[in-house]
């Protein structure tokens, strides 16, 4: 399989991490979103939404959207809880990540890191919602080791991608001890070098 992705994107790294954790062979095809490589006619044939990641399977089928990709790749593995309700709770976190976390944490990071905006110029509503997302995670992780109980699931993979880099978007994790603990444990579980 080929993963078309940008290594600067947490959404793309989720796919890489799942493949690495499960020992799934792949070829990484670098796509630079800042150079608008997702807007070329060749790329748009793969994904007419013009977004990475995109996985191209050996049989020609193509799948986009990071959480859909990891959900498909991890089927039958320990990254998806065997219990149906626990798996649904994992999905709840996956949907929440794209709707209530990534649009704030990742967007602020993008604006600061790649557009050069100072933290003082960020949209105050995005900052407020980013901290609300971190607070929700803190509440859960103060009660459970990982987002869905005692084992790493795709919920953790998905939310780790941008939470571990929240500081690059101006978010301070000093008051989020459970989130910081979880970042370290999830990074170790996935064999990742800690983010700095």
C-alpha positions in Angstrom: 0.0 0.0 0.0 1.1 3.6 -0.6 0.5 6.3 2.0 0.3 9.7 0.4 1.1 12.1 3.3 2.8 15.1 4.7 5.0 14.2 7.7 4.2 17.7 9.2 0.6 16.6 9.5 -0.7 14.9 12.6 -3.5 13.4 10.5 -1.0 11.7 8.2 1.2 10.6 11.1 -1.7 8.7 12.7 -1.8 6.4 9.6 2.0 5.9 9.7 1.9 5.1 13.5 -0.9 2.5 13.1 1.0 0.8 10.2 4.2 0.8 12.2 2.5 -0.5 15.4 0.8 -3.3 13.5 3.7 -4.1 11.2 1.8 -3.3 8.1 4.1 -2.7 5.1 3.7 0.5 3.2 5.5 3.0 0.9 5.4 6.6 2.1 4.9 9.1 -0.7 5.7 12.6 0.6 3.2 15.3 -0.3 4.0 18.8 0.7 0.8 20.6 1.4 2.5 24.0 1.9 3.6 23.7 -1.8 0.0 22.9 -2.8 0.9 19.4 -4.0 -2.6 18.3 -2.9 -4.0 20.6 -5.6 -2.3 19.0 -8.6 -4.5 17.2 -11.1 -2.6 14.0 -10.4 -3.3 14.2 -6.7 -6.9 15.3 -7.2 -7.5 12.1 -9.2 -6.6 10.2 -6.0 -8.7 12.4 -3.6 -10.9 15.1 -5.2 -11.2 16.7 -1.7 -7.5 17.7 -2.2 -6.5 16.5 1.3 -3.9 14.1 2.8 -3.6 11.4 4.0 -4.7 9.2 1.2 -4.0 5.4 1.1 -3.8 3.7 -2.2 -4.1 -0.1 -1.9 -2.4 -2.6 -4.2 -5.8 -3.5 -5.8 -6.3 0.2 -6.8 -8.8 1.1 -4.2 -8.3 4.5 -2.4 -9.3 5.6 1.1 -9.1 9.1 2.5 -9.8 10.7 6.0 -7.3 9.8 8.6 -9.7 8.3 11.1 -11.5 6.2 8.5 -8.1 4.9 7.3 -6.8 3.9 10.7 -10.2 2.3 11.6 -9.9 0.2 8.4 -6.2 -0.7 8.9 -6.6 -1.7 12.6 -9.6 -4.0 12.1 -9.1 -7.2 14.1 -6.2 -5.7 16.1 -5.8 -4.8 19.8 -6.1 -1.1 18.8 -9.9 -1.6 18.5 -11.6 -2.8 21.7 -13.2 -6.3 21.3 -16.2 -5.1 23.4 -18.7 -3.5 21.1 -19.6 -0.7 23.5 -16.0 0.1 24.2 -15.4 0.2 20.4 -18.3 2.6 20.0 -16.7 4.8 22.8 -13.5 4.7 20.8 -15.5 5.9 17.7 -17.0 8.6 19.8 -13.6 10.0 20.6 -12.5 9.7 16.9 -15.5 11.8 15.8 -15.0 14.3 18.6 -11.3 14.6 17.7 -12.1 15.8 14.1 -15.0 18.1 15.2 -14.0 19.5 18.7 -10.2 19.1 19.0 -8.4 19.2 15.7 -10.1 22.4 14.4 -8.7 24.3 17.4 -5.5 22.7 18.5 -4.2 21.9 15.0 -5.3 25.1 13.4 -3.7 27.3 16.1 -0.5 25.2 15.6 -0.6 25.6 11.8 -1.1 29.4 12.1 1.8 29.8 14.5 4.2 27.3 13.1 3.6 27.7 9.4 2.0 31.1 9.0 4.3 32.8 11.6 1.4 34.3 13.6 2.2 35.2 17.2 0.0 33.7 19.9 -1.5 37.1 20.5 -3.0 37.1 17.0 -4.8 33.8 17.3 -8.6 33.7 17.2 -9.6 33.9 20.9 -12.5 31.5 20.3 -10.2 28.9 18.8 -7.9 29.2 21.8 -10.9 28.9 24.2 -12.2 25.9 22.4 -8.8 24.3 22.3 -8.4 24.6 26.1 -12.0 23.2 26.5 -10.9 20.2 24.5 -7.8 19.7 26.6 -10.0 20.0 29.8 -12.3 17.3 28.5 -9.4 15.0 27.9 -7.9 15.8 31.3 -11.2 14.9 33.0 -11.3 11.5 31.2 -7.6 10.7 31.7 -7.8 11.5 35.4 -10.3 8.6 35.6 -8.9 6.1 33.1 -5.3 5.3 32.0 -6.2 5.7 28.3 -9.2 7.3 26.6 -11.1 4.1 26.5 -10.1 2.1 29.6 -6.7 0.5 30.3 -5.3 -0.1 26.8 -4.2 2.0 23.9 -6.9 2.3 21.2 -7.3 4.3 18.0 -8.8 7.0 20.2 -5.4 7.5 21.8 -3.5 7.4 18.4 -5.9 9.9 16.9 -5.8 12.4 19.8 -2.1 12.0 20.4 -1.2 13.4 17.0 -2.0 17.1 17.7 -2.2 17.0 21.6 1.5 16.1 21.8 2.3 19.2 19.7 -0.3 21.6 21.4 2.6 23.8 22.7 3.4 24.6 19.0 0.0 26.2 18.8 0.5 28.3 22.0 -1.3 25.8 24.3 0.3 25.3 27.7 -0.2 21.8 29.3 1.1 22.8 32.8 -2.4 22.4 34.4 -3.1 19.1 32.6 -1.1 16.5 34.5 -3.2 13.5 33.3 -2.9 14.6 29.7 0.9 14.9 30.1 1.1 11.5 31.6 -1.1 10.0 28.8 1.1 11.6 26.1 4.2 10.0 27.5 2.5 6.6 28.0 0.9 6.6 24.5 4.2 7.7 22.9 6.0 4.8 24.6 3.3 2.4 23.6 3.6 3.4 19.9 7.4 3.5 20.1 7.6 7.2 19.3 10.4 9.6 20.3 8.8 12.1 22.7 7.7 15.4 21.1 9.5 18.5 22.4 
